[in-house]
Amino acid sequence: MCPATTSTAPAAPSEDGAALLAGLNPEQAAAVVHSGGPLLIVAGAGSGKTRVLTHRIAWLIRERAADPMGILAITFTNKAANEMKERVGALVGERLVGITRDAEGRMRPRRWGGMWVSTFHAACARLLRDEAPRLGYDRSFTIYDADDAARLAGLCIKDLGLDPKRVTPRGVAHAISAAKNDLVDFDTYALRADNWYERQIADVYRLYQERLHRASAFDFDDLLVKTVELLQLYDDVLAAYRERFAHVLVDEWQDTNRAQYELVRLLAREHRRLTVVGDGDQSIYRFRGADVRNILDFDKDFPDATRITLARNYRSTQTILDTANAVIAHNVGRIPKRLWTDEGAGAPVVRYTADNEHDEAAFVAEEVSRLAERDEVPSGDCAVFYRTNAQSRVLEETCIRLGVAYQIVGGTRFYERREIRDLLAYLRVLVNPADDVSAKRVLNVPRRGIGARTEEALDLFAGREGGSFLAACRRAEENHLLAPRAVGAVTDFVRLLDGLRTAVDAGELALRDIVELVWRRTGYMAELEAERTVEALGRAENLRELAGVAEDFTSLQPDATLGEFLERIALVTEQDSFDADGSRLTLMTMHNAKGLEFEVVFIVGMEDSVFPHHRSLGEPEELEEERRLCYVAMTRARRRLYLTNAWSRTLFGGTSANPPSRFLKEVPAELVEARSADHARPGPRAVGRQGADDGLGVGDRVLHPTFGPGRILEIGGRPGNEEALVRFDEYGAKRLLLAYAPMIRR
C-alpha cells in the first residue's frame, strides 16, 4: 500500500513559494511541495484538485527551478486544459504557458506555444506532427472521429463482402476502438478470436488499418496507440521525449485506459517524477476503455509512490456529501475516504416520487421556476441529469410548454451535422489528398451525377493500383469500367478540387474566406438556398456559423493554418458545447456532467433498469460503475439536490413499472425530505400553462409536438387531472392527460 505519510514543506520557502502555499489546507500543501518519487493524489469531488495541480506546477518552476518546457501536464477535456493554462499562467506568467494578449486584453495562444498543457489526444497529435513520417504517415495527416471511423469500417465490410446487417459498421468500429484502447493490434486480435463474429472483426480490423495508413489518417484511438508504438519502436525518440519531459503530471488518472497508462509509464519510468491526480469513486468511463485499476493498483506499479488524500470538500453542503458518501460506501473496489466540509448541513435532499415521466418533468420545471422566483436561483444555476439521452424528450417538451429556457449538452453536436461534416470533408481533402473517406463523402455532394457504381469502379481502380481514391479520380480516363459521362463528371470534380487547392496554397485567403470559397465554388450553399425549405435554410445558417468559427479561430491565432484549424475541430469534446450563461436550465446525461458543478441538481429516472441501467443488473463490476456514476452526479450539486423516480415510465417505445432505484434505498432517511405526486402536484401555474386552463374544449383542433394535428373528441376527469380523447390525423385516437400533454389550439 502507498504510504499515507507525506513529504513536508521546505523549512524556508521563498516569498513566492510561501505565496503559493497560502490558503491551502495541510494535505493540499503537502501535495504541492512533494518531492522524491511518484505521487498519487486521491482527490475527492470538490476538493480543490485543480488548484493543487496548478500550484504544484508553479512550485516546480519557482522553487525547484524546473524548466517550464520540460513539464508535461495532461488532462481529459479541452475545457480543463484551458482552465489549467490560465491558472498556471496567472501564477508563473502567461508567456510560459503559451498565452499572449492583444491590445484589448483578449487571450490568444502564442504561435510557438509554451508549456505542454493539453489533453492526451492533443499532446499526441502535437508529437505526431513531428514524428509521424517514421511510421509512414504524412505530417499533414487527417484525424478521423467516430463517424469517420464507422464510415471507413463500413467501406471495409463492403470490400470484404460481409453482410452489414450481421457485421455492422458501428459495431465493428466500437470493437476496434476497444481493442486499440487495450493496445491489441489486428494480428493479436485475430489470434484471440474464438468465434465467427470476432474472426470477421479481425479481418475488417486488418483492412481498416491498411486503409487508414493508405489515407495517411489516424482515428482518435490511433493518436494514442501510434504514439505508444512510436516510443516503443524508436529508442532515440523515447530517449528524447523522456529527457524533454522531466516532470509528468496527469489529471483524472482514474479515467485512463491501457494506452494512456502505457504512454505515461514509458515517459516517467526512468526519472519517476510523476504526479497523478484522480478519484477511483469517479471512474465512470469503462465503456470507453477506462480502467479503474490504474488508480486502485497504482502502488503495485509504483511501489515507491506517496499517496495523499484530499477529502475536504469546498463545493457541497454536508447533507449532499453524506448522501454521496452513503451511496458510494456500498462499492467494494475503492480506496476508502469520506468527504467532509465546514460549509454546514444545508437543505435536506428532496426525493420526489412521480406518477409518470410527465409528472416528473412537470415537477422539475415547476421547481426550477419556483427556485428562481422565491430563492433567486437563476435557471442557469440548475441542471437535470439523466442516464440516457432518450429521457430528455419529455423534459424538453415540458420546458417549452412552461417557458423554461434550457440547453442540452451532448445531443447532436454542431460538428456532427451533415452540412458541417460535408464542408469539413472538402477542407480535409484540400489538406490531405490521400484522405479517402473525405474524398468519397463529397464525390457527389452537392449532386453532380456520380453514382454508386462510379464510386465502386474508382475504388477498385485505387485498390488495384495501390493509390488513393483521389489519385484514381485523376486517372478516370484510364478506367475502362467508367462510361464517358462518368469520366467527365469525375474529371470536373478533380478540376474543382485543384482550383480550390490552388487558391488555398496561394496563402492569401483567411480561414473564413476559404470556408466561403468552398461553399461558393462547389455550389453547396446555392443548392441549399434554392431548396427554400426551413430545414435547408437552417443548414445554410449552420454553414455561415462555421465561417464564423473560422473567423473566431483566426482572431485567437492570426497565423493559423487550415490544417491547424481542422485539428482543433477534430479534438473538440462534448463538454466544449456547455455554455454557463446563467440563463438556461441545463439538461445532460450524467456522463457529460463530469467536471461541472451547479447550485441545484435534479437526478431523474431513479428506477432500477433505468438507473442503474438494466445492463448492469446482475453484473457486479457494471453495477459498481453505475454507483460511481450516481456519486459523480450527486457531487455536482452545491446547495440543493433532488432525486426523482416514477411509478411508471414510457421509454424506448414501451411502458414499464420499475421499482425505485436501489441507490435511493442506500440514502439515509434522515437526510431526505420525501414528496410525491399525491400531495405535491404541479402548481396551478404549470397546470394552466400545460392545457387544462387553456380553454381547450371538445371539437377544438389541436397540435401536439409528437402526434401532430388532431381534434378533441372528449374531455373528462377531476380538475387538475383532466383527460382528453384526441383523434390525431396520422396516429389515430389517443387518451392524454391535459396537465401533461403539450398541446396548443390550432
C-alpha positions in Angstrom: 0.0 0.0 0.0 1.1 3.5 -0.7 2.4 5.2 2.5 -0.1 7.6 4.0 2.7 9.9 5.2 3.6 12.9 3.1 6.6 14.9 2.4 6.8 18.2 4.3 7.3 21.7 3.0 10.9 23.1 2.9 11.9 24.9 6.1 12.1 28.2 4.5 10.3 28.6 1.1 10.9 31.7 -0.8 8.5 34.6 -0.8 7.0 33.3 -4.0 6.8 29.8 -2.5 5.1 31.0 0.6 2.5 32.8 -1.6 1.8 29.5 -3.4 1.1 27.7 -0.2 -1.1 30.5 1.3 -4.7 29.4 1.7 -4.0 25.7 1.2 -5.1 23.1 3.7 -2.3 20.8 5.1 -3.0 17.9 2.6 -3.1 20.3 -0.3 0.2 21.9 0.7 1.9 18.6 1.2 0.9 17.6 -2.4 2.2 20.9 -3.8 5.7 20.6 -2.2 6.1 16.8 -2.5 9.5 15.6 -3.8 11.1 12.2 -4.1 9.3 9.9 -6.4 5.8 9.2 -7.8 2.9 10.9 -6.2 -0.7 9.8 -6.1 -3.2 12.5 -5.1 -6.6 10.9 -4.3 -8.7 13.9 -4.8 -12.4 13.7 -3.8 -15.0 15.6 -5.6 -14.8 19.4 -5.0 -11.6 19.0 -3.0 -9.6 21.7 -5.0 -7.6 19.3 -7.1 -7.1 21.8 -10.0 -5.7 24.3 -7.5 -3.4 21.7 -6.1 -2.2 20.7 -9.6 -1.7 24.2 -10.9 0.1 25.3 -7.7 2.3 22.2 -7.9 3.4 23.1 -11.4 4.1 26.7 -10.3 6.1 25.3 -7.3 8.2 23.1 -9.5 9.0 26.2 -11.7 9.6 28.7 -8.9 11.0 26.6 -6.1 12.6 23.7 -7.9 13.9 25.6 -10.9 12.2 23.2 -13.3 12.3 24.1 -16.9 8.7 25.0 -17.9 9.2 23.4 -21.3 10.1 20.2 -19.5 6.8 19.9 -17.8 4.0 17.8 -19.4 0.6 18.4 -17.8 -2.2 16.2 -19.1 -6.0 16.4 -18.5 -9.0 14.9 -20.3 -11.0 17.8 -21.8 -10.1 21.0 -23.7 -12.1 22.9 -21.1 -10.0 21.6 -18.3 -6.8 22.1 -20.2 -7.6 25.8 -21.0 -8.6 26.4 -17.4 -5.3 24.9 -16.3 -3.3 27.1 -18.7 -5.0 30.2 -17.4 -4.5 29.4 -13.8 -0.8 28.3 -14.2 -0.3 31.4 -16.4 -1.6 33.6 -13.6 1.0 32.1 -11.2 4.1 31.9 -13.4 3.4 34.2 -16.3 1.2 33.7 -19.3 4.1 33.6 -21.8 5.4 30.3 -20.2 2.1 28.5 -21.0 1.9 29.9 -24.5 -0.6 32.7 -23.8 -0.4 36.3 -25.1 -3.0 39.1 -25.1 -3.9 41.6 -27.8 -4.4 45.3 -27.2 -7.9 44.8 -25.8 -6.7 42.2 -23.3 -8.2 39.2 -25.1 -6.3 36.0 -24.6 -4.5 34.4 -27.6 -2.2 31.4 -28.0 1.4 32.2 -28.9 2.4 30.9 -32.3 5.3 28.8 -30.9 3.3 27.5 -28.0 4.7 27.1 -24.5 4.4 24.6 -21.7 2.7 21.3 -22.8 -0.7 21.7 -21.0 -3.3 19.8 -23.0 -5.4 16.7 -23.4 -3.9 13.3 -24.1 -5.1 13.4 -27.7 -3.9 16.9 -28.3 -0.5 16.2 -26.9 -0.2 13.1 -29.0 -1.3 14.9 -32.1 1.3 17.6 -31.5 4.0 14.9 -31.1 2.9 13.0 -34.2 3.0 16.1 -36.3 6.8 15.9 -35.9 7.3 12.1 -35.7 4.6 10.6 -37.9 6.9 10.1 -41.0 8.8 7.5 -39.0 5.6 5.4 -39.1 5.0 6.1 -42.8 2.4 8.8 -42.3 2.5 12.4 -43.7 2.8 15.3 -41.2 -0.5 16.6 -42.7 -2.4 13.5 -41.6 -6.1 13.6 -41.1 -7.8 12.8 -37.8 -10.9 10.7 -38.1 -13.7 11.0 -35.5 -16.2 8.3 -34.5 -18.4 8.9 -37.5 -15.5 8.8 -39.9 -14.3 5.5 -38.3 -17.7 3.9 -38.7 -17.9 5.1 -42.3 -14.4 3.6 -43.0 -15.4 0.3 -41.3 -18.5 0.2 -43.5 -16.3 0.5 -46.6 -14.1 -2.3 -45.4 -17.1 -4.5 -44.6 -18.3 -3.9 -48.2 -14.9 -4.6 -49.7 -14.7 -7.9 -47.8 -18.2 -9.0 -49.0 -19.6 -9.2 -45.5 -23.3 -8.7 -44.5 -23.5 -5.2 -43.0 -26.6 -6.4 -41.1 -24.7 -9.1 -39.3 -21.4 -7.2 -39.0 -22.5 -3.6 -38.6 -20.1 -0.7 -39.2 -20.7 0.9 -35.8 -20.4 -2.4 -34.0 -17.1 -3.1 -35.8 -15.8 0.4 -35.1 -16.6 0.0 -31.4 -14.8 -3.3 -31.2 -11.7 -2.0 -33.0 -11.7 1.1 -30.7 -11.9 -1.2 -27.6 -9.1 -3.3 -28.9 -6.9 -0.2 -29.5 -7.6 1.1 -26.0 -6.1 -2.1 -24.7 -3.2 -1.9 -27.2 -4.4 -5.0 -29.1 -3.3 -4.9 -32.8 -5.1 -6.7 -35.6 -2.7 -9.7 -35.5 -3.2 -10.2 -31.8 -7.0 -9.7 -32.2 -7.0 -12.4 -34.9 -5.1 -14.9 -32.7 -7.6 -14.3 -29.8 -10.7 -14.5 -31.9 -12.7 -17.6 -30.8 -16.0 -17.3 -32.7 -17.2 -16.4 -36.1 -18.1 -12.7 -35.3 -14.7 -12.0 -33.8 -13.0 -13.5 -36.8 -14.9 -11.2 -39.1 -13.9 -8.2 -37.0 -10.3 -9.3 -37.2 -10.5 -9.3 -41.0 -12.1 -5.9 -41.0 -9.6 -4.6 -38.5 -6.7 -5.5 -40.7 -8.2 -3.9 -43.8 -9.4 -0.9 -41.7 -5.8 -0.2 -40.5 -4.4 -0.6 -44.0 -6.9 1.9 -45.4 -6.1 4.3 -42.6 -2.4 4.1 -43.4 -3.0 4.5 -47.1 -5.1 7.6 -46.4 -2.4 9.0 -44.0 -5.1 9.2 -41.4 -5.3 8.4 -37.7 -8.6 7.6 -35.9 -9.0 9.1 -32.4 -7.6 6.0 -30.7 -4.6 5.9 -33.1 -3.4 9.2 -31.7 -2.6 7.4 -28.5 -1.8 3.9 -29.9 0.6 5.2 -32.6 2.4 7.5 -30.1 2.9 4.5 -27.8 4.1 2.4 -30.9 6.5 5.2 -31.8 8.0 5.3 -28.4 8.3 1.5 -28.2 9.9 1.2 -31.7 12.4 4.0 -31.6 14.7 4.2 -28.7 16.0 7.6 -29.8 12.5 9.1 -29.9 11.7 7.7 -26.4 15.0 9.0 -25.0 14.4 12.4 -26.5 10.9 12.8 -25.0 11.9 11.3 -21.7 14.6 14.0 -21.5 12.2 16.7 -22.7 9.5 15.9 -20.1 11.4 15.8 -16.8 8.1 16.2 -14.9 4.8 14.5 -15.9 1.5 15.4 -14.3 -1.8 13.7 -15.2 -5.3 14.7 -14.0 -8.3 12.4 -13.9 -6.0 9.3 -13.6 -9.0 7.1 -12.9 -10.2 7.6 -16.5 -7.0 6.4 -18.2 -7.1 3.4 -20.4 -4.3 0.9 -21.1 -2.8 3.0 -24.0 -2.8 6.2 -21.9 -1.3 4.4 -18.9 1.5 2.9 -21.1 2.3 6.3 -22.6 2.7 7.8 -19.2 4.7 4.8 -17.9 7.1 5.0 -20.9 7.8 8.7 -20.3 8.1 8.6 -16.5 9.6 5.1 -15.8 13.2 6.3 -15.6 13.0 9.6 -13.8 9.9 8.8 -11.6 8.9 12.4 -11.4 5.3 11.5 -11.9 2.2 13.1 -10.3 -1.2 11.6 -10.9 -4.5 13.0 -9.6 -7.7 11.2 -9.5 -10.5 9.6 -7.6 -11.5 6.0 -8.1 -15.0 6.8 -7.0 -15.4 9.0 -10.1 -14.3 6.4 -12.6 -17.3 6.3 -15.0 -15.9 5.7 -18.5 -15.4 2.0 -18.6 -17.3 1.8 -21.8 -14.6 4.0 -23.4 -11.8 1.7 -22.1 -11.1 3.4 -18.8 -9.6 1.0 -16.2 -10.2 1.9 -12.6 -7.4 -0.5 -11.7 -4.9 2.1 -12.9 -5.6 4.1 -9.8 -6.5 1.3 -7.4 -3.3 -0.6 -8.2 -1.0 2.5 -8.6 1.1 1.4 -5.6 1.7 -2.0 -7.2 3.1 -0.4 -10.4 4.9 2.3 -8.4 5.8 0.8 -5.0 7.9 3.9 -4.1 4.9 6.2 -4.5 3.4 8.5 -1.9 -0.3 8.8 -1.5 -2.1 12.0 -0.3 -5.8 12.0 0.1 -7.8 15.2 -0.3 -11.2 14.7 1.5 -12.1 18.2 2.4 -14.8 19.4 0.0 -15.2 23.1 -0.9 -18.3 22.7 -3.1 -21.3 21.0 -1.5 -23.2 21.0 1.8 -22.6 18.2 4.3 -26.0 16.8 3.7 -25.2 16.3 0.0 -21.8 14.9 0.8 -23.3 12.5 3.4 -25.8 11.3 0.7 -23.0 10.6 -1.8 -20.8 9.1 0.9 -23.6 6.7 1.9 -24.2 5.5 -1.7 -20.5 5.0 -2.7 -19.7 3.2 0.5 -21.6 0.2 -0.9 -18.8 -0.3 -3.5 -16.2 -2.9 -2.7 -13.5 -1.9 -5.2 -12.4 1.6 -3.9 -9.9 3.5 -1.9 -11.8 4.4 1.3 -12.4 8.0 2.1 -15.2 10.2 3.4 -15.8 13.7 2.0 -16.4 16.4 4.6 -16.9 20.2 4.6 -17.3 23.0 7.1 -20.0 24.7 5.0 -22.8 23.4 7.2 -25.5 20.8 6.7 -27.7 22.8 4.3 -31.1 21.8 3.0 -32.3 18.2 3.0 -32.2 16.1 -0.2 -35.6 16.2 -1.8 -36.9 12.9 -3.1 -39.9 13.2 -5.4 -42.0 10.2 -6.4 -43.9 10.9 -9.6 -46.8 9.1 -11.2 -45.0 9.0 -14.6 -42.4 10.8 -16.6 -44.7 13.7 -17.5 -45.4 14.3 -13.8 -41.7 14.1 -13.1 -40.9 16.6 -15.8 -43.6 19.0 -14.6 -42.3 18.8 -11.1 -38.7 19.6 -12.2 -39.8 22.6 -14.4 -42.1 23.9 -11.7 -39.4 23.6 -9.0 -36.9 25.4 -11.2 -39.3 28.2 -11.7 -40.1 28.3 -8.0 -36.5 28.4 -7.1 -35.9 31.3 -9.5 -38.8 33.3 -8.1 -38.6 32.6 -4.4 -34.9 31.8 -3.8 -33.4 33.9 -6.6 -31.6 30.9 -8.0 -31.3 31.5 -11.8 -32.3 28.7 -14.1 -28.7 28.7 -15.4 -27.6 27.5 -11.9 -29.8 24.4 -12.2 -29.2 21.2 -14.1 -31.1 18.0 -14.8 -29.1 14.8 -15.1 -30.5 11.6 -16.7 -29.0 8.2 -17.6 -29.8 8.1 -21.3 -30.3 10.8 -23.9 -33.8 9.5 -24.7 -35.1 10.7 -21.4 -34.6 14.3 -22.4 -37.6 14.4 -24.8 -40.3 14.8 -22.2 -38.2 17.2 -20.2 -37.8 19.3 -23.4 -41.5 19.3 -24.2 -42.4 20.4 -20.7 -39.8 23.1 -20.6 -41.1 24.5 -23.9 -44.6 24.4 -22.6 -43.8 26.1 -19.3 -41.5 28.7 -20.9 -38.3 27.5 -19.1 -35.3 28.3 -21.2 -32.9 25.3 -21.5 -29.9 23.9 -23.3 -28.9 20.3 -24.0 -25.3 19.2 -23.7 -24.3 16.1 -25.6 -27.1 16.0 -28.2 -26.4 16.3 -31.9 -23.3 18.5 -31.8 -22.6 21.3 -34.2 -19.7 19.4 -35.8 -21.8 16.3 -36.3 -24.4 18.0 -38.5 -24.4 16.7 -42.1 -23.7 20.1 -43.8 -20.8 20.8 -41.4 -19.3 17.4 -42.0 -19.6 17.9 -45.8 -17.8 21.2 -45.7 -15.1 19.9 -43.4 -14.6 16.9 -45.7 -13.8 19.3 -48.6 -11.4 21.2 -46.4 -9.7 17.9 -45.2 -9.2 16.8 -48.8 -7.5 20.1 -49.6 -5.0 19.5 -46.7 -4.6 15.7 -47.2 -5.5 14.5 -50.8 -4.9 10.9 -49.6 -8.0 11.1 -47.2 -10.2 8.6 -49.0 -13.2 8.8 -46.5 -13.4 12.6 -47.0 -13.0 12.4 -50.8 -15.8 9.8 -51.1 -18.1 11.8 -48.9 -18.0 14.8 -51.2 -17.6 13.0 -54.5 -21.3 13.6 -55.3 -22.0 16.4 -52.8 -23.7 18.5 -54.0 -25.1 16.2 -56.6 -23.0 16.1 -59.8 -24.3 12.9 -61.4 -21.7 10.5 -59.9 -23.4 7.3 -58.7 -22.5 4.3 -56.5 -21.3 2.3 -59.5 -18.9 5.0 -60.5 -17.6 5.2 -56.9 -17.2 1.4 -56.8 -15.3 1.4 -60.1 -12.9 4.1 -58.8 -12.4 2.3 -55.6 -11.5 -0.9 -57.5 -9.0 1.0 -59.6 -7.4 2.6 -56.5 -7.1 -0.8 -54.8 -5.5 -2.4 -57.9 -3.1 0.5 -58.4 -2.3 0.9 -54.8 -3.1 4.6 -54.7 -5.5 6.9 -53.1 -9.2 7.3 -54.1 -8.5 10.8 -55.4 -5.5 9.5 -57.4 -7.9 7.1 -59.1 -10.2 10.0 -59.8 -7.3 11.8 -61.6 -6.9 8.7 -63.8 -10.6 8.3 -64.6 -9.9 8.2 -68.4 -7.8 5.0 -67.8 -10.7 3.3 -66.0 -12.5 1.1 -68.6 -15.3 0.5 -66.1 -16.4 4.1 -66.4 -18.8 5.5 -69.1 -17.7 8.7 -70.8 -20.3 10.7 -68.9 -19.0 9.4 -65.6 -15.4 10.2 -66.7 -16.5 13.8 -67.4 -18.2 14.2 -64.0 -15.2 12.8 -62.1 -12.8 15.0 -64.1 -14.9 18.1 -63.2 -14.7 17.0 -59.6 -10.9 16.8 -59.7 -10.7 20.1 -61.5 -12.9 21.7 -58.8 -10.6 20.4 -56.0 -7.5 21.5 -57.9 -8.9 25.0 -58.3 -9.7 25.2 -54.6 -6.3 23.9 -53.6 -4.5 26.5 -55.8 -6.5 29.3 -54.2 -5.7 27.9 -50.7 -2.0 27.3 -51.4 -1.6 30.9 -52.6 -1.8 31.8 -48.9 -3.8 35.0 -49.4 -7.1 33.8 -48.1 -8.2 33.9 -44.4 -9.8 30.8 -42.9 -13.2 32.3 -43.2 -12.6 33.1 -46.9 -11.6 29.5 -47.5 -14.8 28.2 -46.0 -16.9 30.6 -48.0 -14.9 29.8 -51.2 -15.7 26.1 -50.8 -19.4 26.5 -50.4 -19.5 29.0 -53.3 -17.4 27.1 -55.9 -18.9 23.7 -55.1 -22.4 25.1 -55.3 -23.3 23.7 -51.9 -24.7 26.9 -50.5 -26.6 27.7 -53.7 -28.3 24.3 -53.6 -29.5 24.8 -50.1 -30.8 28.3 -50.8 -32.6 27.1 -53.9 -34.4 24.4 -51.9 -36.1 27.1 -49.8 -37.3 24.8 -47.0 -37.0 25.6 -43.4 -34.5 22.7 -42.9 -32.4 23.8 -45.9 -32.3 27.4 -44.6 -31.3 26.2 -41.2 -28.5 24.2 -42.7 -27.3 27.3 -44.6 -27.2 29.2 -41.3 -25.0 26.4 -39.9 -22.6 26.8 -42.7 -22.4 30.6 -42.0 -21.8 29.7 -38.4 -18.8 27.5 -39.5 -17.4 30.5 -41.3 -17.8 32.4 -38.0 -16.0 29.7 -36.1 -13.1 30.0 -38.6 -13.0 33.8 -38.1 -13.0 33.4 -34.3 -10.1 30.9 -34.6 -8.2 33.3 -36.7 -8.8 36.1 -34.1 -7.2 33.9 -31.5 -4.4 32.6 -33.7 -3.9 35.1 -36.6 -1.3 33.0 -38.5 -3.2 29.6 -38.1 -3.1 27.3 -41.0 -6.1 25.3 -42.4 -4.6 22.1 -41.0 -4.4 23.6 -37.5 -8.0 24.7 -37.7 -9.1 21.2 -38.7 -7.1 19.6 -35.9 -8.6 22.0 -33.4 -12.1 21.0 -34.6 -11.2 17.2 -34.6 -10.3 17.5 -30.9 -13.5 19.2 -29.7 -15.3 17.3 -27.0 -18.9 17.1 -25.9 -18.3 19.2 -22.8 -17.0 22.0 -25.0 -20.6 22.7 -26.0 -21.5 23.6 -22.4 -22.3 27.3 -22.1 -22.6 28.5 -18.5 -24.5 31.7 -19.5 -26.6 31.7 -16.3 -30.0 32.0 -18.1 -30.8 28.5 -19.2 -31.6 25.2 -17.4 -29.0 22.6 -18.4 -30.1 19.1 -19.5 -27.5 16.4 -19.8 -26.6 12.8 -19.2 -24.7 12.0 -16.0 -21.6 11.1 -18.0 -21.5 14.6 -19.5 -21.8 16.2 -16.1 -18.3 15.1 -15.1 -16.2 18.1 -14.1 -19.1 20.5 -13.8 -21.0 21.9 -10.8 -24.3 23.6 -10.3 -26.2 25.2 -7.4 -29.1 22.9 -7.9 -29.1 19.4 -9.4 -32.0 17.1 -10.3 -31.3 13.4 -10.9 -34.3 12.0 -12.7 -35.3 8.5 -13.7 -34.0 6.8 -10.5 -35.6 3.4 -11.0 -33.9 0.0 -11.3 -33.4 -0.8 -15.0 -33.3 2.9 -15.8 -30.7 3.9 -13.3 -28.9 1.7 -12.6 -29.1 0.7 -16.2 -30.7 -2.7 -17.0 -27.4 -3.9 -18.5 -25.7 -3.6 -15.1 -28.1 -5.6 -13.1 -26.5 -8.9 -12.1 -23.0 -7.7 -13.2 -21.1 -6.6 -10.0 -18.4 -4.6 -11.8 -21.0 -2.8 -14.0 -23.2 -2.1 -11.0 -20.3 -0.6 -9.2 -19.6 1.7 -12.1 -23.3 2.7 -12.1 -23.0 3.6 -8.4 -19.9 5.6 -9.2 -21.9 7.4 -11.8 -24.6 8.2 -9.1 -21.8 9.5 -6.8 -20.5 11.8 -9.6 -24.0 13.1 -10.3 -24.7 13.8 -6.7 -21.5 15.6 -6.0 -22.1 18.1 -8.8 -24.6 19.9 -6.6 -23.5 22.8 -4.4 -26.7 23.7 -2.4 -29.7 21.6 -3.4 -30.1 18.0 -4.6 -33.3 16.5 -5.9 -33.7 12.7 -6.6 -36.8 11.7 -8.6 -38.4 8.4 -9.7 -41.7 7.5 -11.3 -44.2 4.6 -10.7 -44.4 4.1 -14.5 -42.3 5.3 -17.4 -42.6 5.2 -21.1 -39.2 4.9 -22.7 -37.9 3.4 -25.9 -41.4 2.8 -27.1 -42.6 0.7 -24.1 -44.2 1.5 -20.7 -42.8 -0.2 -17.6 -43.2 0.0 -13.9 -39.8 -0.5 -12.3 -39.1 -0.4 -8.6 -37.3 2.6 -7.1 -33.5 2.6 -7.7 -31.5 0.7 -5.2 -29.4 3.8 -4.9 -32.4 5.6 -3.3 -32.5 2.9 -0.6 -28.9 3.5 0.2 -29.5 7.1 1.2 -30.2 7.5 5.0 -33.8 8.5 5.6 -32.8 11.3 8.0 -31.2 13.2 5.1 -34.3 13.1 2.9 -37.4 15.2 2.5 -40.0 13.0 0.7 -42.5 14.4 -1.7 -44.9 12.6 -4.1 -47.5 13.3 -6.7 -50.3 12.7 -4.2 -49.5 15.9 -2.2 -47.2 17.8 -4.5 -48.9 18.0 -7.8 -47.6 20.6 -10.3 -48.7 24.1 -9.2 -51.6 25.9 -10.7 -49.3 27.9 -13.0 -47.9 24.7 -14.5 -51.3 23.1 -14.9 -52.7 26.3 -16.5 -49.8 26.5 -19.0 -50.0 22.9 -19.9 -53.5 22.9 -21.2 -56.2 22.3 -18.5 -56.9 26.0 -18.0 -56.2 27.0 -21.6 -59.8 26.8 -22.5 -59.5 23.7 -24.7 -62.8 22.1 -25.4 -64.5 19.3 -27.3 -64.2 19.8 -31.0 -61.1 22.0 -30.9 -58.4 21.4 -33.4 -55.0 21.0 -31.6 -51.4 20.4 -32.4 -49.1 18.0 -30.4 -45.3 18.1 -30.9 -45.2 14.3 -31.3 -48.6 13.3 -32.8 -49.2 16.3 -34.9 -52.6 17.8 -35.7 -55.8 16.3 -34.3 -59.3 17.1 -32.9 -60.5 16.7 -29.2 -63.4 14.2 -29.0 -63.9 14.1 -25.2 -62.7 15.8 -22.0 -63.3 14.3 -18.6 -61.8 13.8 -15.1 -61.5 15.9 -12.0 -59.9 19.4 -12.0 -56.2 19.3 -12.4 -56.3 15.7 -13.7 -58.5 16.1 -16.8 -58.1 13.6 -19.6 -58.8 14.3 -23.3 -59.6 11.8 -26.0 -57.9 13.2 -29.2 -58.1 11.8 -32.7 -54.9 12.6 -34.4 -54.8 12.9 -38.2 -51.9 10.4 -38.6 -51.8 8.5 -35.3 -55.4 7.9 -34.6 -57.1 8.2 -31.2 -55.0 8.8 -28.1 -56.2 9.5 -24.5 -53.9 12.1 -22.9 -53.7 13.9 -19.5 -54.2 17.5 -20.3 -52.0 18.5 -17.4 -49.0 17.0 -19.1 -49.9 16.9 -22.8 -48.1 19.8 -24.5 -51.0 20.6 -27.0 -51.9 24.0 -28.4 -55.0 25.1 -30.2 -54.6 25.4 -34.0 
